[in-house]
Amino acid sequence: MMEHTETDALLVEFMDPRQPTYSRSTGSIRNNDRSAVANSTDDDSLLDMTVDTKDFHHRHYDLDGHGRHFGLEGHRYDNGSEDSGSLQGSSNIMDTLDDLPPGIGQYDDFHTIDWLRDIARDRMRHRHIVKKRQEGCWEQVKGAHDAWSGWVCVLLVGVAAGTCAGIIDIGSSWMSDLKEGVCLEAFWFNREQCCWSGPSLNSTSMNEDSDCDQWYSWGRMMGSGAGGAGSYIIGYLFYILWALLFGVLAALLVRMFAPYACGSGIPEIKTILSGFIIRGYLGKWTLLIKSLGMMLSVAAGLSLGKEGPFVHVACCCGNIFSYLFPKYGRNEAKKREVLSAAAAAGVSVAFGAPIGGVLFSLEEVSYYFPLKTLWRSFFCALIAAFILRSINPFGNDHLVMFSIDYNEPWTLQELIPFILIGALGGLFGKFFIKFNIMWCRYRKMSRLGNYPIFEVLGIVFITALLSYPNPYTRMNSSELIRLLVSRCGPEDDTEICDYKRSSNITDPFKWSALAGAGVGSAVWKLALALIFKMIITIFTFGIKIPAGLFIPSMAVGSIIGRIVGIGVEQLVVNNANSVFFSNICESQGKCIITPGLYAMVGAAAALGGVTRMTVSLVVIMFELTGGLEYIVPMMAAAMTSKWVGDALGRESIYDAHIALNGYPYLDHKEEFTHTTIAADVMRPRYWRYGTGVRNDPPLAVITQDSMTVEETESLLRNTEHNGFPVVVSRESQYLVGFVLRRDLNLAIANARKTSEGVVSNSIIYFTGHVPVDPNGPAPLKLRKILDMAPVTITDQTPMETVVEMFRKLGLRQTLVTHNGRLLGIITKKDVLRHIAQLRNQDPESILFN
């Protein structure tokens, strides 16, 4: 471990604890090497086995059911155990855990948690509670409270997530309509609520004043006649001005109060759930500003959605409520179980899809997902959907705006266009990811990144200016999707439903018909809308306001699908007598092709191409539509989209942004296929088979019984490492354990304040027995902050095994030995750098930015 920059240290000299220990009686190493198990078990069982082993190593120091080594609960311990016998006669020795300063065992910002230690701590806490239950009724009540606290926590998270979603949906809908007009009789109504007594609202005509007497457009408010050029120009100006106002308000709120509220939040949520600490990202201010910013940014008419940020909002609720329950608030690994359930609730309220939300959390964002988290995630998603359904924000008894009510059959021949749509969705996903990452990288590297508010204003102005003339870009993206996936009925008088239907057949709206002039006009406008949305979304996703990607992707896909659907429909209607279409057409004029179904399949394909979701995507889409009979078309499109996307590049948009920001994230889905070994990656790497290969500084270590307080403080000042191996002596380099930098700093500072006789030349002891020197300064015993079971590997361990250990055990670091002696250390950051180097990428890009 050499010198690293301060950012290095902030990020991940990820220090983890679990290795061999030195036996003083035999002078040998007890090498509890568990790496061989890494390839033979699944994630949960492997983690359980490792944690159980860690429990065994610490049980000797477990005095009253709590782990003395971890000591995060702030308890004082009775030293009447066998371990305390070695302390008798040394009463002036400061035992760190007897006077534990706050913060020992906690984590600093931009550090990775120690999954094994936190899970072991929770098991020790649970054993203590089980033991205490025998002592009386009150302890049994406390034990019951601990058992159901997880369910209560996710219940509160579900209620909060559903409530926030309802408020955001209502607010964004009202503000979106405010750009075009106002309801004078009740200004708090949006256009749909204002015109409930009026005719159909599906019209996409330029002049909508005539549809509803209660709704006043801004042109009408200014006294201009409906449908005239003056009314159009006034409406155009007010549309742009309102959009600019909403956009600048969203950008100012984010910049001034909660910088973490920008973006969709899903890349950061994935990183946090993998064990990374980003203080404030899930805080109260972030929740408030994210909620307000989502309403404002959607109302500004930008090519973004609020559905993705719902995951961030729900996780903020999960983080806040977890602090009501110390079991979760004080344990970062346990807290991530609540956050996984909250992520499921976020997708549940975004799409009205509780099961899809659970699968999204499992497939996309969660790193550690035990079975009990699955149950709680389902419960949390269910409660959130129920609360949103009770609020009924859309006023139509549906959880989302674009649910469908048709069930027309599809035929085998239609799988061909469905697969084609899937391929187009995969191509769009690759196109979008490539150019969006290029633009975001340019923003980071250029002066543009220093002026986020001006960038937002520019994007808002261009979007409003170009989207108003086209009714399909002017309308809200959710309304556009609802229009495109719907079926044309007798009540629809829109361009896209202008068909030459025959009045000589029964139920003419059931059958496909020849397209009229309106359909042709609508197809051209949709094609222009497709080009505009594909381009503008590239520049919009990533600006410093809350911005999701689900709805823009689905809007692009639904346009592609509707255009393809209209094309297939006209092909079939014009060739109704063809043998190839014999099972689609009953007779001339009686063919069934549903362009709305193609739009729905296209929405799934485009979203799959961008996010690379598969199972959760299909479940979300069929929950969204209620059409179980359309599962096969959506599966075919989703799989084709993923295959095509993966063939061109395996990264999803979220993985690409994680890499762009340098987050320390090891993806479970990627395989490590290289033949390197631990000696190639460890630090220091100043030798290899007896020859020097890199001029690294020597490994910074602490000896167990020979370093003074001053020497240790000097080591802390001169290095930035997050932890230090403790060895028997510098000569032997036999490993004793591992101590965290934060714990060491706090313990020494606390000892200087509270213990008399501890001075700069006091010897620090990490051993069980401390010799008493009546003539010397008081020694400082810090054995209780020492991790005596750090994970170790040998220098010849294949990196494939090491990477699997980091992924499945959630390690911060592992120590490298050779013939029982300490050689070096491999941190999570070293693994990420090594992977980047093997991909011919800049290894120094693994820095949190």
NUTI-938249 format. One line per 10 residues: their letters; for each residue x, y, z of C-alpha. Coordinates in steps of 0.5 Angstrom, whole numbers, always signed. Layout:
A	X Y Z | ...
//
This chain:
MMEHTETDAL	+0 +0 +0 | +3 +6 -2 | +2 +13 -2 | -5 +15 -5 | -8 +22 -6 | -13 +24 -1 | -19 +23 -6 | -16 +16 -6 | -17 +15 +2 | -24 +18 +2
LVEFMDPRQP	-26 +13 -3 | -23 +6 -2 | -17 +4 +1 | -23 -1 +3 | -21 -4 +9 | -24 -11 +11 | -22 -15 +17 | -22 -23 +16 | -15 -27 +16 | -10 -32 +20
TYSRSTGSIR	-8 -31 +27 | -1 -32 +30 | -1 -37 +35 | +4 -35 +41 | +5 -42 +44 | +7 -45 +37 | +10 -39 +34 | +6 -41 +27 | +1 -38 +23 | -7 -41 +24
NNDRSAVANS	-8 -40 +17 | -16 -40 +16 | -16 -39 +9 | -23 -40 +6 | -22 -37 -1 | -23 -45 -3 | -30 -44 -2 | -32 -38 -6 | -33 -42 -12 | -37 -48 -9
TDDDSLLDMT	-43 -44 -6 | -48 -39 -7 | -48 -32 -5 | -52 -32 +2 | -49 -39 +4 | -42 -37 +3 | -43 -30 +7 | -47 -34 +12 | -41 -39 +13 | -36 -33 +13
VDTKDFHHRH	-40 -30 +18 | -40 -36 +22 | -33 -37 +22 | -32 -30 +24 | -37 -31 +30 | -33 -36 +32 | -26 -32 +32 | -30 -27 +36 | -34 -31 +41 | -28 -31 +46
YDLDGHGRHF	-29 -24 +47 | -36 -24 +47 | -37 -23 +55 | -45 -21 +55 | -48 -23 +48 | -45 -17 +45 | -38 -17 +41 | -33 -14 +45 | -29 -13 +39 | -34 -9 +35
GLEGHRYDNG	-37 -5 +41 | -41 -1 +36 | -47 -1 +41 | -44 +4 +46 | -44 -1 +52 | -40 -2 +58 | -37 -9 +59 | -36 -12 +66 | -29 -15 +66 | -30 -21 +70
SEDSGSLQGS	-29 -26 +65 | -23 -30 +63 | -20 -25 +58 | -20 -20 +64 | -16 -24 +68 | -10 -22 +64 | -11 -14 +66 | -11 -15 +74 | -5 -12 +76 | -5 -7 +70
SNIMDTLDDL	-11 -3 +73 | -8 +4 +70 | -9 +1 +63 | -14 +4 +58 | -19 -1 +55 | -22 +2 +49 | -28 -1 +50 | -29 +0 +57 | -30 +8 +55 | -32 +7 +48
PPGIGQYDDF	-31 +14 +45 | -37 +15 +40 | -36 +13 +33 | -32 +7 +33 | -34 +2 +28 | -38 +7 +24 | -36 +9 +17 | -33 +15 +14 | -36 +19 +8 | -35 +16 +1
HTIDWLRDIA	-32 +9 +5 | -35 +2 +4 | -38 -2 +9 | -36 -8 +12 | -41 -13 +11 | -38 -19 +15 | -37 -15 +21 | -44 -12 +21 | -48 -18 +20 | -43 -21 +25
RDRMRHRHIV	-45 -16 +30 | -53 -16 +28 | -52 -24 +30 | -49 -22 +37 | -54 -17 +38 | -59 -22 +37 | -56 -28 +41 | -56 -23 +47 | -63 -21 +46 | -65 -29 +46
KKRQEGCWEQ	-61 -30 +52 | -64 -24 +55 | -71 -27 +54 | -71 -32 +60 | -70 -26 +65 | -77 -24 +65 | -84 -21 +61 | -81 -14 +60 | -75 -18 +56 | -80 -22 +52
VKGAHDAWSG	-83 -16 +50 | -77 -13 +48 | -75 -19 +44 | -82 -19 +40 | -81 -11 +39 | -74 -13 +36 | -77 -19 +31 | -83 -15 +28 | -79 -8 +28 | -77 -10 +21
WVCVLLVGVA	-84 -11 +18 | -86 -4 +22 | -81 +0 +19 | -82 -3 +11 | -90 -1 +13 | -88 +6 +15 | -83 +6 +8 | -89 +4 +4 | -94 +9 +7 | -89 +15 +6
AGTCAGIIDI	-87 +12 -1 | -94 +12 -3 | -96 +19 +0 | -90 +22 -3 | -92 +19 -10 | -99 +21 -10 | -97 +28 -8 | -92 +29 -14 | -97 +26 -19 | -102 +31 -17
GSSWMSDLKE	-97 +37 -17 | -93 +35 -23 | -100 +34 -27 | -103 +41 -25 | -96 +45 -26 | -96 +41 -33 | -103 +44 -35 | -101 +51 -32 | -96 +52 -38 | -102 +52 -43
GVCLEAFWFN	-108 +55 -39 | -112 +55 -32 | -118 +53 -29 | -122 +60 -27 | -127 +56 -23 | -122 +52 -19 | -115 +54 -20 | -112 +48 -17 | -116 +43 -22 | -111 +41 -28
REQCCWSGPS	-115 +41 -35 | -118 +34 -34 | -121 +35 -27 | -123 +42 -30 | -127 +39 -36 | -129 +32 -33 | -136 +35 -35 | -134 +36 -42 | -132 +32 -48 | -127 +27 -50
LNSTSMNEDS	-120 +30 -48 | -116 +25 -53 | -115 +31 -58 | -109 +33 -60 | -111 +39 -64 | -108 +46 -64 | -114 +49 -61 | -117 +46 -55 | -121 +51 -52 | -127 +49 -56
DCDQWYSWGR	-127 +42 -52 | -128 +45 -45 | -132 +52 -43 | -129 +52 -36 | -121 +51 -38 | -118 +58 -41 | -112 +58 -45 | -107 +64 -44 | -109 +66 -51 | -117 +66 -49
MMGSGAGGAG	-115 +69 -42 | -111 +75 -46 | -118 +76 -50 | -115 +73 -57 | -120 +69 -61 | -120 +61 -60 | -116 +58 -66 | -113 +65 -69 | -106 +67 -70 | -106 +71 -64
SYIIGYLFYI	-108 +66 -59 | -103 +61 -62 | -97 +66 -61 | -99 +68 -54 | -100 +60 -52 | -93 +59 -55 | -90 +65 -51 | -93 +63 -45 | -91 +56 -46 | -84 +58 -46
LWALLFGVLA	-84 +62 -40 | -87 +57 -36 | -82 +52 -38 | -76 +57 -36 | -79 +59 -30 | -80 +51 -28 | -74 +49 -30 | -70 +55 -27 | -73 +54 -20 | -72 +46 -20
ALLVRMFAPY	-64 +48 -22 | -64 +53 -16 | -67 +49 -11 | -62 +43 -13 | -56 +47 -13 | -58 +51 -7 | -61 +46 -2 | -59 +39 -4 | -54 +38 -10 | -55 +30 -9
ACGSGIPEIK	-63 +31 -11 | -61 +31 -19 | -61 +26 -24 | -65 +19 -23 | -61 +17 -17 | -61 +10 -19 | -54 +9 -21 | -52 +12 -14 | -58 +7 -10 | -54 +1 -14
TILSGFIIRG	-48 +4 -11 | -50 +5 -4 | -54 -2 -4 | -47 -5 -6 | -44 -2 +1 | -42 +5 -1 | -43 +11 +4 | -45 +17 +1 | -47 +22 +7 | -53 +26 +5
YLGKWTLLIK	-55 +22 -1 | -62 +19 +3 | -63 +25 +7 | -69 +29 +9 | -67 +35 +5 | -65 +31 -1 | -72 +28 +0 | -76 +35 +0 | -72 +38 -6 | -72 +31 -10
SLGMMLSVAA	-80 +31 -9 | -81 +39 -11 | -76 +38 -17 | -79 +32 -20 | -86 +36 -20 | -82 +42 -23 | -78 +39 -28 | -83 +35 -31 | -88 +41 -31 | -82 +44 -35
GLSLGKEGPF	-84 +40 -41 | -77 +37 -41 | -76 +30 -44 | -75 +26 -38 | -80 +23 -33 | -81 +22 -25 | -82 +15 -25 | -74 +13 -24 | -73 +18 -19 | -79 +15 -15
VHVACCCGNI	-74 +10 -13 | -69 +15 -10 | -75 +18 -6 | -77 +12 -3 | -70 +10 -1 | -70 +17 +2 | -76 +15 +6 | -73 +8 +8 | -66 +11 +10 | -70 +16 +15
FSYLFPKYGR	-75 +11 +18 | -69 +6 +19 | -67 +11 +24 | -73 +10 +28 | -70 +3 +29 | -63 +2 +32 | -63 -5 +29 | -63 -2 +22 | -60 +5 +24 | -54 +3 +27
NEAKKREVLS	-52 -2 +22 | -51 -1 +15 | -51 -8 +13 | -58 -9 +16 | -60 -2 +13 | -59 -4 +6 | -65 -9 +7 | -69 -4 +8 | -67 +0 +3 | -68 -6 -2
AAAAAGVSVA	-75 -6 +0 | -76 +2 -1 | -73 +1 -8 | -78 -4 -10 | -84 +1 -7 | -81 +6 -11 | -82 +2 -18 | -89 +0 -15 | -91 +7 -14 | -88 +9 -21
FGAPIGGVLF	-92 +4 -25 | -97 +1 -21 | -93 -6 -21 | -91 -9 -14 | -89 -15 -17 | -85 -12 -22 | -82 -7 -16 | -80 -13 -12 | -76 -16 -19 | -73 -10 -20
SLEEVSYYFP	-70 -9 -14 | -68 -16 -14 | -65 -16 -21 | -62 -9 -22 | -61 -5 -16 | -60 -10 -10 | -53 -13 -8 | -55 -17 -2 | -62 -20 -2 | -64 -25 +3
LKTLWRSFFC	-70 -29 +3 | -73 -25 +9 | -72 -18 +5 | -76 -21 -1 | -82 -22 +3 | -81 -15 +6 | -80 -12 -1 | -86 -15 -3 | -90 -12 +3 | -87 -5 +2
ALIAAFILRS	-89 -5 -5 | -96 -8 -4 | -97 -2 +2 | -94 +3 -3 | -99 +1 -9 | -105 +1 -4 | -103 +8 -1 | -103 +11 -8 | -109 +7 -10 | -113 +10 -5
INPFGNDHLV	-110 +17 -6 | -112 +16 -14 | -108 +22 -16 | -110 +21 -24 | -118 +21 -22 | -119 +14 -26 | -118 +9 -21 | -111 +7 -24 | -105 +7 -21 | -102 +10 -28
MFSIDYNEPW	-104 +14 -34 | -103 +9 -39 | -107 +3 -37 | -110 -1 -43 | -117 -4 -43 | -117 -8 -50 | -115 -16 -50 | -115 -17 -58 | -111 -23 -60 | -105 -23 -63
TLQELIPFIL	-102 -28 -68 | -96 -32 -70 | -94 -28 -76 | -94 -22 -71 | -88 -25 -68 | -84 -22 -73 | -85 -15 -73 | -85 -16 -65 | -78 -18 -66 | -76 -13 -71
IGALGGLFGK	-79 -8 -65 | -74 -11 -60 | -68 -11 -65 | -70 -3 -66 | -70 -2 -58 | -63 -5 -57 | -60 -1 -62 | -64 +5 -59 | -61 +3 -53 | -54 +3 -55
FFIKFNIMWC	-54 +9 -59 | -57 +13 -53 | -52 +10 -48 | -46 +12 -53 | -48 +19 -54 | -51 +21 -47 | -44 +18 -44 | -40 +22 -49 | -44 +28 -47 | -44 +27 -40
RYRKMSRLGN	-36 +26 -40 | -36 +33 -44 | -40 +36 -39 | -35 +34 -34 | -29 +36 -37 | -31 +42 -40 | -33 +49 -37 | -40 +47 -38 | -40 +43 -32 | -39 +50 -28
YPIFEVLGIV	-45 +53 -30 | -51 +48 -29 | -57 +53 -29 | -55 +56 -35 | -55 +49 -38 | -61 +47 -35 | -64 +54 -38 | -61 +52 -45 | -64 +45 -45 | -71 +48 -43
FITALLSYPN	-71 +53 -48 | -69 +49 -54 | -74 +44 -52 | -80 +48 -51 | -79 +52 -57 | -78 +46 -61 | -84 +42 -58 | -89 +47 -58 | -91 +46 -66 | -92 +39 -66
PYTRMNSSEL	-98 +36 -61 | -94 +30 -60 | -88 +33 -57 | -92 +39 -54 | -96 +34 -49 | -93 +30 -43 | -89 +24 -45 | -94 +20 -40 | -100 +23 -44 | -97 +21 -51
IRLLVSRCGP	-95 +14 -48 | -103 +13 -46 | -105 +16 -53 | -100 +11 -57 | -102 +5 -53 | -109 +6 -53 | -114 +3 -58 | -118 +7 -63 | -126 +7 -61 | -132 +11 -63
EDDTEICDYK	-131 +17 -58 | -124 +18 -61 | -123 +24 -66 | -116 +25 -67 | -111 +24 -73 | -108 +18 -71 | -115 +15 -71 | -117 +17 -78 | -119 +11 -81 | -124 +9 -87
RSSNITDPFK	-128 +5 -83 | -134 +1 -86 | -141 +2 -84 | -143 -4 -87 | -140 -9 -82 | -142 -10 -75 | -137 -7 -69 | -133 -3 -74 | -128 -1 -69 | -126 -8 -67
WSALAGAGVG	-123 -9 -74 | -117 -6 -78 | -119 -1 -83 | -115 +3 -89 | -112 +9 -86 | -114 +16 -88 | -111 +22 -89 | -110 +24 -81 | -106 +17 -80 | -101 +19 -85
SAVWKLALAL	-101 +26 -82 | -100 +23 -75 | -94 +18 -78 | -90 +24 -80 | -91 +28 -74 | -89 +22 -70 | -83 +21 -74 | -81 +28 -73 | -83 +27 -65 | -78 +21 -65
IFKMIITIFT	-72 +24 -68 | -73 +30 -63 | -74 +26 -57 | -68 +21 -59 | -64 +27 -59 | -66 +32 -54 | -66 +26 -49 | -59 +25 -50 | -57 +32 -47 | -63 +32 -42
FGIKIPAGLF	-61 +26 -38 | -55 +28 -33 | -57 +35 -33 | -57 +38 -25 | -65 +37 -24 | -69 +31 -22 | -69 +27 -29 | -71 +20 -30 | -70 +16 -36 | -76 +11 -36
IPSMAVGSII	-82 +15 -39 | -77 +18 -44 | -75 +11 -47 | -82 +8 -47 | -84 +14 -51 | -79 +13 -56 | -81 +6 -56 | -88 +7 -56 | -87 +12 -62 | -83 +6 -66
GRIVGIGVEQ	-88 +1 -64 | -94 +5 -66 | -91 +7 -73 | -89 +0 -74 | -96 -3 -72 | -99 +2 -77 | -95 +0 -82 | -96 -8 -81 | -104 -6 -80 | -104 -3 -87
LVVNNANSVF	-100 -9 -90 | -105 -14 -88 | -111 -10 -89 | -109 -9 -97 | -107 -16 -97 | -113 -19 -93 | -114 -25 -98 | -106 -27 -98 | -105 -34 -95 | -100 -31 -90
FSNICESQGK	-105 -27 -87 | -111 -32 -87 | -111 -33 -79 | -111 -26 -78 | -117 -24 -83 | -123 -27 -83 | -125 -24 -89 | -124 -18 -93 | -125 -12 -89 | -125 -16 -82
CIITPGLYAM	-117 -16 -80 | -115 -15 -73 | -108 -12 -72 | -108 -7 -66 | -103 -2 -67 | -103 +0 -59 | -100 -7 -58 | -94 -5 -62 | -93 +1 -58 | -93 -3 -52
VGAAAALGGV	-88 -8 -54 | -84 -2 -57 | -84 +1 -50 | -82 -5 -47 | -76 -6 -52 | -73 +1 -52 | -73 +1 -44 | -70 -6 -44 | -65 -3 -49 | -63 +3 -45
TRMTVSLVVI	-63 -1 -38 | -62 -8 -40 | -68 -11 -35 | -71 -17 -37 | -76 -21 -33 | -77 -15 -28 | -79 -11 -35 | -84 -16 -37 | -87 -16 -31 | -88 -9 -30
MFELTGGLEY	-91 -8 -37 | -96 -13 -36 | -98 -11 -29 | -98 -4 -33 | -103 -6 -38 | -107 -12 -35 | -106 -16 -41 | -103 -23 -39 | -104 -25 -46 | -99 -20 -49
IVPMMAAAMT	-93 -23 -44 | -90 -27 -50 | -90 -21 -55 | -87 -17 -49 | -82 -23 -47 | -80 -24 -55 | -78 -16 -55 | -75 -15 -49 | -70 -21 -50 | -69 -19 -57
SKWVGDALGR	-67 -12 -54 | -62 -15 -49 | -59 -19 -54 | -58 -14 -59 | -56 -9 -54 | -51 -14 -51 | -48 -15 -57 | -46 -8 -58 | -44 -7 -51 | -46 -10 -44
ESIYDAHIAL	-47 -4 -40 | -54 -1 -38 | -54 +6 -38 | -54 +6 -30 | -48 +2 -30 | -45 +7 -35 | -46 +12 -31 | -43 +9 -25 | -37 +8 -29 | -37 +15 -31
NGYPYLDHKE	-37 +17 -24 | -32 +13 -21 | -36 +9 -16 | -33 +3 -13 | -38 -2 -16 | -37 -9 -17 | -42 -12 -22 | -45 -19 -20 | -47 -20 -28 | -40 -19 -30
EFTHTTIAAD	-35 -25 -31 | -27 -25 -29 | -24 -29 -34 | -17 -27 -34 | -11 -31 -31 | -8 -26 -26 | -6 -28 -19 | -6 -24 -13 | +1 -22 -13 | +0 -18 -19
VMRPRYWRYG	-5 -14 -16 | -3 -13 -9 | +0 -7 -6 | +6 -6 -5 | +8 -10 -11 | +16 -9 -11 | +18 -16 -12 | +15 -22 -17 | +19 -28 -17 | +25 -25 -14
TGVRNDPPLA	+25 -19 -19 | +23 -12 -18 | +17 -10 -22 | +14 -3 -19 | +17 +2 -14 | +12 +2 -9 | +13 +4 -2 | +14 -1 +4 | +7 -4 +7 | +5 +1 +13
VITQDSMTVE	+4 -4 +19 | +4 -3 +26 | +7 -8 +31 | +3 -11 +37 | +7 -9 +43 | +13 -5 +41 | +10 +2 +38 | +9 +8 +42 | +3 +13 +41 | +8 +18 +38
ETESLLRNTE	+10 +13 +33 | +3 +11 +31 | +1 +18 +31 | +6 +19 +26 | +4 +14 +22 | -3 +16 +22 | -1 +23 +20 | +4 +21 +14 | -1 +16 +11 | -8 +16 +8
HNGFPVVVSR	-9 +8 +9 | -16 +6 +12 | -13 +1 +16 | -7 -2 +18 | -4 -10 +19 | -2 -11 +26 | +4 -16 +26 | +8 -19 +31 | +15 -15 +29 | +17 -12 +23
ESQYLVGFVL	+23 -18 +23 | +18 -24 +23 | +12 -20 +19 | +7 -26 +22 | +0 -23 +22 | -4 -22 +28 | -10 -18 +26 | -12 -11 +23 | -14 -5 +26 | -18 +1 +22
RRDLNLAIAN	-15 +8 +22 | -22 +11 +24 | -22 +6 +31 | -15 +7 +32 | -15 +15 +32 | -21 +15 +36 | -18 +10 +41 | -12 +14 +42 | -15 +21 +42 | -20 +18 +48
ARKTSEGVVS	-14 +15 +52 | -10 +22 +52 | -17 +26 +54 | -19 +21 +59 | -13 +16 +62 | -8 +19 +66 | -1 +17 +65 | -2 +16 +57 | +3 +20 +54 | +7 +20 +47
NSIIYFTGHV	+12 +15 +49 | +7 +10 +52 | +7 +3 +49 | +1 +1 +45 | -1 -6 +46 | -5 -11 +42 | -4 -17 +46 | -8 -20 +51 | -3 -19 +57 | +1 -13 +58
PVDPNGPAPL	+7 -13 +62 | +7 -8 +68 | +13 -3 +68 | +13 +1 +75 | +18 +6 +72 | +15 +7 +65 | +9 +11 +62 | +3 +8 +63 | +2 +3 +57 | -4 +3 +52
KLRKILDMAP	-8 -3 +51 | -12 -3 +44 | -13 -10 +43 | -21 -10 +43 | -21 -5 +37 | -17 -11 +33 | -20 -15 +28 | -17 -22 +30 | -20 -25 +24 | -18 -22 +18
VTITDQTPME	-19 -25 +11 | -13 -27 +8 | -11 -31 +1 | -4 -33 -1 | +0 -29 -7 | -1 -35 -12 | -9 -34 -11 | -12 -33 -18 | -15 -26 -18 | -22 -30 -21
TVVEMFRKLG	-23 -33 -14 | -21 -26 -11 | -26 -22 -15 | -31 -27 -13 | -29 -26 -5 | -30 -19 -6 | -37 -19 -10 | -40 -25 -5 | -37 -23 +1 | -37 -16 +1
LRQTLVTHNG	-30 -15 +3 | -27 -8 +4 | -20 -11 +3 | -16 -18 +4 | -9 -19 +6 | -4 -23 +2 | +1 -28 +5 | +7 -32 +3 | +9 -38 +7 | +5 -35 +13
RLLGIITKKD	+8 -28 +13 | +5 -22 +11 | +7 -19 +4 | +1 -14 +2 | -6 -12 +1 | -11 -12 -4 | -17 -7 -3 | -23 -6 -7 | -20 +0 -11 | -14 -5 -13
VLRHIAQLRN	-19 -10 -16 | -23 -4 -19 | -17 -1 -22 | -14 -8 -24 | -20 -10 -28 | -20 -3 -31 | -13 -4 -33 | -15 -11 -36 | -20 -7 -41 | -15 -2 -43
QDPESILFN	-18 +3 -39 | -15 +9 -35 | -14 +5 -28 | -14 +12 -24 | -21 +13 -27 | -23 +9 -21 | -24 +16 -16 | -31 +18 -13 | -32 +25 -17
//
